[in-house]
Amino acid sequence: MPPHQHAFARTDTSRWAQWWWTTDRWLLGATGALILLGVLLQFGTSPAAAARLGIPWPFHFAVRQCAFALVGVVIVLGVSVLEPRGIRRIAFFVYLVAILAMLALPFLGHNAKGATRWVEFAGFALQPSEFMKPALLVLVAWMFAEAQKGEIPGVSIAFCLYAAAVALLLLEPDIGQTALITAAFGAAFWVAGVPIGWIMGMGATAIVGLGATPWIFPHVAARLHIFLDPKPSEPGQVQRAAEAISAGGGFGRGPGEGVMKVQIPDMHTDFAYSAAAEEYGLWLSLLLILLFAVLVIRGLYRAMKISDPFEQVASAGLFAMVGMQAFINIVVNLGLAPTKGMTLPFISYGGSSMIAMSLTMGMALALTRRQPGAYLAEDRLGEANSLG
């Protein structure tokens, strides 16, 4: 095939041809780059994590991450080709299953580090809340859009969906995810044009609730105490992660040469950013930040150009959530906030995180696609201008 030709002709009206010409290439490329980097970086941290857990094969986690990434790519492509109606249906099904799974956590869940967030089966640990997040934002956007039609009490239903999710998260407990979906819900709330009084009231409630968490949840108080008053003789994971970033310098110690991953239990998961900075240096750290910035800024730009209320609010909420989660993880890695147990999208090890984030980006890509046929109209306009 000559280099100037594409896989699909612009006159091709098949579903995949329309997908190719209507999907934002910058968003698709940034997503693919993050998935690829997430796999490659796991080969550096996998041996230390495997040795710490007594797993004989050093690349156990890296190979599993490859499998998760392949599933993620299929999900991104499969979901991004859907129409908005299909996105709503998937969101409803995923939210329902995730809520039921979260209800079952007290009875079937696996407790780790003082929280019960995972359901284990067939050697795989599933975190339902990861899947609930994007589904909730899509359903909330749907309800906000329906509320504008005046047919159903959409805002009230949206708040009920949000309240159910928050209540189950606090039972686990998972304060980090609660704060994340509250912020993303607030962003969707704002984009939907809800009166400022509601937004201010919600913000005040969130601030009061966040301030009360150290008194309600002992593990939050313990983490906050370690962060505010660290012992030099016993540095915590946040302090060691910040040291790893500093030790990396501009170009890093070299692939696989990091030493902090031996001392930090969660280096391949929550602190994957620090591991990357130590082994590859500042340039890779900035590249990761740039890729997330492309996703968020480009995604929000595309969302704001959408005229349909549901598609606009849902896509803006999804991109905001990805950006907030990446921001929180990086801030923790830099030693500027206490640990949250929150992964870096596509980079941290974990099947739930990879697959749920792939679902998130698949939905966001689907909702920000140009209307089918728009590219044909642009071509005709371009031809008319050139002839003129």
Secondary structure, DSSP 8 states (H G I E B T S, - for coil): --TT--SS-TT--SHHHHHHHHS-HHHHHHHHHHHHHHHHHHHHHHHHHHHHTT-SSTTHHHHHHHHHHHHHHHHHHHHHTS-HHHHHHHHHHHHHHHHHHHHHHHHHEEEETTEEEEEEETTEEE-HHHHHHHHHHHHHHHHHHHHHHTSS-HHHHHHHHHHHHHHHHHHTT-HHHHHHHHHHHHHHHHHTT--HHHHHHHHHHHHHHHHHHHHH-HHHHHHHHHHHS-BTTB--HHHHHHHHHHHHTTT-S-TT--SGGGT-TTTTTTTHHHHHHHHH-HHHHHHHHHHHHIIIIIHHHHHHT--SHHHHHHHHHHHHHHHHHHHHHHHHHTTSS-------TTTS--HHHHHHHHHHHHHHHHHTS--TTHHHHHHHHHHHHHH-
